[in-house]
Amino acid sequence: MTFKRPYSAGLAALAVGLFAATAAYAEPTVNKGDNAWMLTSTVLVLLMTIPGLALFYGGLVRSKNMLSVLMQVFYTVCIVVVIWALYGYSLAFTGGSDFIGGFSKAFLMGVTPDSKAATFSVDANISELVYVCFQMTFAAITPALIVGSFAERMKFSAIALFIPLWVTLIYFPIAHMVWYWAGPDAISDAVKALAAAGDAAAKTAAQAKLDEVNADAGWIFKKGAIDFAGGTVVHINAGIAGFVGALLIGKRIGYGKDLMAPHSLTMSMIGASLLWVGWFGFNAGSNLEASGGAALAMTNSFVATAAAALAWMFAEWIVKGHPSVLGAISGAVAGLVAVTPAAGYAGPMGAIVLGLVVGVVCLFFCTVVKNAFGYDDSLDVFGVHCVGGIVGALGTGILVNPALGGTGIMDYTVGKIADYDFGAQMISQCWGVGTTLVWSGIGSAILYKVVDVIVGLRANVETEREGLDITEHTERAYNM
């Protein structure tokens, strides 16, 4: 096709068209580039869970339990997706109280192809349905992480009941407390109204409105805790829930006596690699815009992960005399966990340091601490996700400091980066970590007990010895 240069009449028409378009821009519109990035990120996060997490976990168990793990992860995704659409999104991301949302968007009422969701920039929106699906994938992967703690010994009926209860009573409140807020557009509008107020009465009313908007947020959010992509919401939350489950259910038969080596590190390597690829949607997607913030989160997800894998591998090499594939991929996952809350806040050099630290710390917890206390956390969900999440959450409070290459924290009320206060920020981060540990730890313990009363938690001895694949699902992973 050919392009004809416009002449005087054409230029006049073009100018009129541009003016009309500008005048018609009365409210934020959906940015197609941001929308496309978020569509892509959503699919990448799903890839993390199925097949990524499923294969990573499946390869780490014995062959007789491979399918049971795959089924548990796949079931979790399916049930949470449905629950999220029915009422989960509404409970997590609408106003209501500091601790939980309401039912104003239950059954996705009012969520249409034309409705919009705010990002972190004023007047920059994405399609609300895209945001619904993006957060849906976070809700799905979090309880799926838990099953690794009690792999090879929990009844499928117990998991089928526990997951819906847990995601409803534990995940949705934590997600609301950490991530729900009115958004930059609401704050900007309230600030503009305050600036335009002409007399004392108008200023008082405008200030009250601004205070109301700032108060429309989750409890942990208002404490000042920052969590870019889910260090508290996903990893600490799932990690402590899994740890409590492992303690209450008890050790696998033969634990500490029989060999329980991973049946396919090849599968686990594939799964870990898919996790890393999908995690770019997890972290960079949490920027909600295809901007420099997403590029920073992507960069940090590269370097922190690589650094943690190397730290775990070399530390293991020094201590045990050999580097292992299992150690390298475990370190990579630990790095991904730790950088999750820091991805959009830390500078790349800070992310490398975070990765180096978490690789060694998680190795210590998965070996020395675990052996000392003798608990059977089958796939080290506590040692990697809970401990790694805590390191990441606290590290984020340090690395966000602009003096260390961090981005600082935007204060939307004054429209600039707020002054960094180390003590105040670390107290805020501790509020986030502590609240998640208490809410999820105690709440999960109660739910395990409820499920145990209703259907029983643990498979019987014969079932566990024969393997959950054939006894629970009448199938085998391999028929040779």
C-alpha positions in Angstrom: 0.0 0.0 0.0 1.1 3.6 -0.5 1.1 6.5 1.9 0.2 10.0 0.7 1.6 13.0 2.5 -1.3 15.2 3.7 -1.5 18.7 2.3 -3.1 21.8 3.8 -6.7 20.6 3.9 -5.6 17.2 5.2 -3.4 18.8 7.9 -6.3 20.9 9.1 -8.6 17.9 9.3 -5.9 16.0 11.1 -5.4 18.8 13.7 -9.2 19.0 14.3 -9.3 15.2 14.8 -6.4 15.3 17.3 -8.0 18.1 19.2 -11.3 16.3 19.3 -9.6 13.1 20.5 -7.8 15.0 23.2 -10.9 16.8 24.4 -12.8 13.4 24.5 -10.2 11.9 26.8 -12.2 12.5 29.9 -11.2 9.3 31.8 -8.4 6.8 31.7 -8.3 4.5 28.8 -6.9 1.0 28.5 -3.4 1.0 27.1 -3.2 -1.8 24.5 0.5 -2.4 25.1 0.1 -2.8 28.9 -3.0 -5.0 28.3 -1.0 -7.2 25.9 1.8 -7.5 28.4 -0.6 -8.5 31.2 -2.3 -11.1 29.0 1.1 -12.6 28.4 2.1 -12.4 32.1 -1.1 -14.2 33.1 -0.4 -17.1 30.8 3.2 -17.2 32.1 2.1 -17.5 35.7 -0.2 -20.3 34.8 2.8 -22.0 33.1 4.6 -21.8 36.5 1.9 -24.0 38.1 0.9 -26.3 35.3 3.2 -27.8 34.2 6.1 -26.1 36.0 5.4 -26.7 39.7 3.6 -30.0 39.0 6.7 -31.4 37.2 9.1 -29.9 39.7 7.3 -31.5 42.6 6.4 -34.7 40.7 10.1 -35.4 39.9 11.1 -35.0 43.6 8.8 -37.7 45.0 9.1 -41.5 44.5 7.7 -42.9 41.3 4.7 -44.5 43.1 3.5 -41.1 44.1 4.2 -39.1 40.9 0.6 -38.9 39.6 -0.8 -38.1 43.0 1.3 -34.9 43.1 0.3 -34.0 39.5 -3.3 -34.5 40.4 -3.1 -32.4 43.6 -1.5 -29.5 41.7 -3.9 -29.7 38.8 -7.0 -30.0 41.0 -5.8 -27.0 43.0 -5.6 -24.9 39.9 -9.1 -25.9 38.7 -10.9 -25.5 42.0 -9.3 -22.1 42.9 -10.0 -20.7 39.4 -13.7 -21.4 39.9 -13.8 -20.1 43.4 -11.9 -17.0 42.4 -14.6 -16.1 39.8 -17.4 -16.9 42.2 -16.3 -14.8 45.1 -12.6 -14.8 45.6 -11.8 -11.7 43.5 -14.5 -9.8 45.3 -13.3 -10.7 48.7 -9.7 -9.9 47.9 -10.0 -6.7 45.8 -13.0 -4.8 46.9 -13.4 -2.5 49.9 -15.1 -3.7 53.0 -12.8 -3.8 56.0 -9.0 -3.7 56.7 -9.0 -7.5 56.7 -11.4 -8.7 53.9 -13.3 -7.3 51.0 -17.0 -7.6 50.3 -19.3 -9.3 47.8 -20.0 -6.3 45.5 -18.2 -8.1 42.7 -19.2 -11.7 43.6 -19.9 -13.8 40.4 -17.9 -11.0 38.7 -20.8 -8.6 38.8 -20.0 -5.4 37.1 -16.8 -6.8 35.6 -17.2 -6.4 31.9 -14.9 -6.2 28.8 -15.2 -2.4 29.2 -14.4 -2.1 32.9 -11.0 -1.0 34.0 -8.5 -1.7 36.7 -5.9 0.8 37.9 -2.2 0.3 37.6 0.5 2.1 39.6 0.4 5.2 37.3 -2.3 7.9 37.3 -4.6 7.7 34.2 -3.1 4.3 33.1 -5.5 1.5 33.2 -5.8 -2.1 32.0 -8.9 -4.2 31.4 -10.3 -5.4 34.7 -10.9 -8.9 33.3 -7.2 -9.2 32.6 -6.5 -8.1 36.2 -9.0 -10.7 37.4 -7.2 -13.4 35.5 -3.8 -12.3 36.5 -4.6 -12.3 40.2 -6.5 -15.6 39.7 -3.2 -17.3 38.7 -1.6 -16.1 42.0 -4.5 -17.5 44.0 -4.1 -20.8 42.2 -0.3 -21.3 42.6 -0.2 -20.4 46.3 -2.2 -23.4 47.7 -0.5 -25.6 45.1 2.8 -24.8 46.8 1.5 -26.2 50.1 1.0 -29.8 48.9 4.8 -30.3 48.6 5.1 -30.2 52.4 3.0 -33.3 53.0 3.5 -35.1 49.7 3.3 -38.9 49.6 1.0 -39.3 52.6 -2.1 -37.1 52.6 -5.4 -38.4 51.3 -6.7 -36.8 48.1 -10.2 -36.3 49.7 -8.5 -34.3 52.5 -6.7 -32.1 50.0 -9.9 -31.7 48.0 -11.6 -30.2 51.1 -8.6 -28.4 52.6 -7.7 -26.3 49.5 -11.1 -24.5 49.1 -11.3 -23.8 52.8 -7.7 -22.5 52.9 -7.9 -20.3 49.9 -11.1 -18.8 51.2 -10.2 -18.2 54.8 -6.4 -17.7 54.6 -5.4 -16.6 51.1 -8.1 -14.1 50.3 -7.8 -12.2 53.6 -4.0 -12.0 53.3 -4.2 -10.8 49.6 -6.6 -8.2 50.7 -4.6 -7.0 53.6 -1.3 -6.7 51.6 -2.4 -5.6 48.2 -5.8 -3.9 48.3 -5.8 -0.1 48.1 -7.9 2.6 46.4 -5.4 3.1 43.6 -3.4 6.1 42.3 -6.4 7.6 40.4 -8.6 7.9 43.5 -5.7 9.5 45.5 -4.9 11.9 42.6 -8.5 13.0 42.3 -8.8 13.6 46.0 -5.5 15.6 46.1 -6.7 17.7 43.1 -10.0 18.4 44.9 -8.1 19.5 48.0 -5.9 21.8 46.0 -8.9 23.3 44.3 -10.9 23.9 47.5 -11.6 27.6 47.9 -12.6 28.1 51.5 -12.1 26.4 54.9 -15.2 24.3 54.7 -14.4 23.0 51.3 -10.8 22.3 52.4 -12.1 20.4 55.4 -14.5 18.3 53.2 -11.8 17.7 50.7 -9.2 16.6 53.3 -11.8 14.3 54.8 -12.3 12.7 51.4 -8.5 12.3 50.9 -8.3 10.7 54.3 -11.2 8.3 53.4 -9.4 7.3 50.2 -6.1 6.6 52.0 -8.0 4.6 54.6 -9.5 2.4 51.9 -6.8 -0.2 52.0 -5.8 -3.5 53.5 -4.4 -3.6 57.1 -0.8 -4.6 56.2 -0.8 -2.1 53.3 -1.7 0.7 55.7 1.2 -0.5 58.0 3.5 0.5 55.2 4.7 -3.0 54.2 5.7 -3.4 50.6 5.4 -6.7 48.7 5.9 -6.3 45.0 4.7 -9.7 43.8 3.9 -11.9 46.7 6.7 -12.6 49.2 4.1 -12.6 52.0 0.9 -13.3 50.1 2.3 -16.3 48.3 5.5 -17.7 49.7 5.4 -17.1 53.5 1.7 -17.8 53.4 2.0 -21.1 51.7 5.3 -22.0 53.4 4.0 -21.8 57.0 0.8 -23.5 56.1 2.7 -26.4 54.6 5.0 -26.6 57.6 2.1 -26.8 60.0 0.5 -29.5 57.9 3.7 -31.5 57.8 3.9 -31.4 61.6 0.3 -32.3 62.2 0.1 -35.1 59.6 3.4 -36.6 60.8 6.4 -38.2 59.0 6.2 -40.5 56.1 6.6 -44.2 56.9 10.2 -45.0 56.9 11.4 -41.4 57.0 15.0 -41.2 58.1 15.4 -45.0 57.5 14.4 -45.8 53.9 15.8 -44.2 50.8 13.4 -41.5 49.6 15.4 -40.0 46.8 13.7 -38.1 43.9 12.6 -40.5 41.2 13.3 -38.1 38.3 15.6 -35.1 38.7 15.2 -34.7 34.9 11.5 -33.9 35.5 12.4 -31.6 38.4 14.9 -29.8 36.2 12.3 -29.2 33.5 9.8 -28.1 36.1 12.3 -25.7 37.8 13.2 -24.2 34.4 9.5 -23.7 33.6 9.1 -22.0 37.0 11.9 -19.6 36.2 10.4 -18.8 32.8 6.9 -18.3 34.2 8.2 -16.2 37.1 8.9 -13.4 34.7 5.1 -13.1 34.4 4.9 -13.4 38.1 7.4 -10.6 38.9 7.5 -8.4 35.9 3.8 -8.8 35.4 3.2 -7.4 38.9 4.3 -4.0 37.6 0.9 -4.0 35.7 2.5 -1.9 32.9 4.9 -2.6 30.1 7.3 0.1 31.4 10.7 0.5 33.0 9.4 -1.0 36.2 8.6 -4.2 34.4 12.1 -4.2 32.9 13.6 -3.8 36.4 11.6 -6.6 37.8 12.6 -8.8 34.9 16.3 -8.0 35.3 16.2 -8.7 39.0 14.4 -12.0 38.3 17.3 -13.0 36.1 20.2 -12.0 38.4 18.9 -12.9 41.8 17.9 -16.4 40.6 21.2 -17.1 39.1 23.1 -15.8 42.1 21.0 -18.0 44.5 21.5 -21.1 42.4 25.3 -20.5 42.4 25.4 -19.7 46.1 23.5 -22.9 47.0 25.6 -25.0 44.6 29.0 -23.7 45.8 28.0 -23.8 49.5 26.9 -27.4 49.0 30.1 -28.2 47.1 32.2 -26.8 50.0 30.3 -28.6 52.7 29.5 -31.9 51.1 32.3 -32.1 48.6 30.1 -32.2 45.5 27.7 -29.9 43.6 24.3 -31.3 42.8 21.6 -30.7 40.3 19.0 -30.8 43.1 20.9 -28.1 44.9 21.3 -25.9 41.9 17.6 -26.0 41.0 16.5 -25.6 44.7 18.8 -22.6 44.9 17.2 -21.1 41.8 13.7 -21.5 43.3 14.9 -19.9 46.5 16.3 -16.9 44.6 13.0 -16.5 42.8 11.1 -16.6 46.1 13.3 -14.0 47.7 13.3 -11.6 44.8 9.5 -11.8 44.4 8.8 -9.0 47.0 11.8 -7.0 46.0 11.6 -7.3 42.2 10.2 -3.9 41.5 12.0 -2.1 44.3 15.6 -3.3 44.4 18.4 -2.4 42.1 20.1 -5.2 40.1 23.2 -5.3 42.3 21.0 -5.4 45.4 19.1 -8.3 43.8 22.4 -10.2 43.3 23.3 -9.8 47.0 19.8 -10.9 48.0 20.2 -14.0 45.8 23.6 -14.9 47.3 22.3 -14.5 50.8 19.1 -16.5 50.4 20.9 -19.4 48.6 23.0 -20.0 51.6 20.3 -19.4 54.2 17.8 -21.7 52.6 20.4 -24.5 52.2 21.1 -24.1 55.9 17.4 -24.5 56.8 16.8 -27.4 54.4 19.7 -29.4 55.8 21.0 -28.4 59.2 17.8 -27.1 60.7 15.6 -29.7 59.2 17.9 -32.5 60.3 18.3 -31.1 63.8 14.5 -30.9 64.4 13.6 -34.0 62.4 10.4 -32.7 60.8 9.4 -34.2 57.5 8.7 -31.3 55.1 8.8 -33.6 52.0 9.8 -31.1 49.4 11.2 -28.3 51.6 8.3 -25.9 51.2 9.1 -24.3 54.5 12.8 -24.2 54.0 12.6 -22.6 50.6 9.3 -20.7 50.4 8.7 -19.6 54.0 12.3 -18.9 54.9 13.1 -17.5 51.5 10.0 -15.4 51.6 11.0 -14.0 55.0 14.5 -13.2 53.7 13.0 -11.5 50.7 10.4 -9.5 52.6 12.9 -8.2 55.1 15.6 -7.7 52.4 13.1 -5.6 50.4 12.8 -3.2 53.2 16.6 -2.6 53.0 17.1 -2.7 49.2 14.3 -0.3 48.4 16.6 2.4 49.7 17.6 4.7 46.8 21.0 5.0 48.4 21.5 1.3 47.7 20.2 1.5 44.1 16.5 0.9 45.0 13.6 2.8 43.6 12.2 4.2 46.8 8.5 4.2 47.6 6.1 6.5 45.8 4.0 8.8 47.9 0.9 9.4 45.7 -0.4 12.1 48.0 2.6 14.4 47.3 3.4 12.9 44.0 7.0 12.0 44.6 9.3 9.4 46.1 9.0 9.5 49.9 12.1 9.9 52.1 13.5 6.5 53.1 13.5 5.6 56.8 15.2 2.4 57.5 13.8 1.8 61.0 10.2 2.6 60.0 10.4 0.5 56.8 11.8 -2.5 58.6 9.1 -2.3 61.3 6.5 -2.2 58.5 8.1 -5.3 56.8 8.0 -7.1 60.1 4.3 -6.3 60.4 3.8 -8.0 57.1 5.9 -11.0 57.9 4.5 -11.5 61.4 0.8 -11.0 60.4 1.2 -13.6 57.6 2.9 -16.1 59.9 0.3 -15.8 62.6 -2.8 -15.7 60.4 -1.7 -18.5 58.1 0.0 -20.6 60.8 -2.9 -20.6 63.3 -5.6 -20.5 60.7 -4.1 -23.5 58.8 -3.8 -25.5 61.9 -7.5 -25.1 62.7 -8.4 -26.0 59.1 -6.3 -29.2 59.2 -8.1 -30.2 62.4 -11.5 -29.6 60.8 -10.6 -31.6 57.7 -9.2 -34.4 59.9 -12.5 -34.6 61.8 -14.6 -34.7 58.6 -12.6 -37.0 56.2 -9.3 -37.7 57.9 -6.0 -36.3 56.8 -3.6 -39.2 56.3 -3.7 -42.2 54.1 -3.5 -45.5 55.9 -0.3 -47.5 56.2 -1.1 -50.0 53.4 -2.0 -47.2 51.0 1.1 -45.2 51.8 3.4 -48.2 51.3 1.8 -49.2 48.0 1.8 -45.6 46.8 -0.9 -43.0 46.3 -1.0 -43.3 42.5 -2.5 -46.7 42.3 -4.5 -46.7 45.6 -6.0 -43.2 45.3 -6.2 -42.8 41.5 -5.9 -46.4 40.2 -3.2 -45.2 37.8 0.5 -45.4 37.4 2.8 -42.7 36.2 4.9 -45.3 34.3 3.8 -48.6 32.8 6.8 -50.5 31.7 
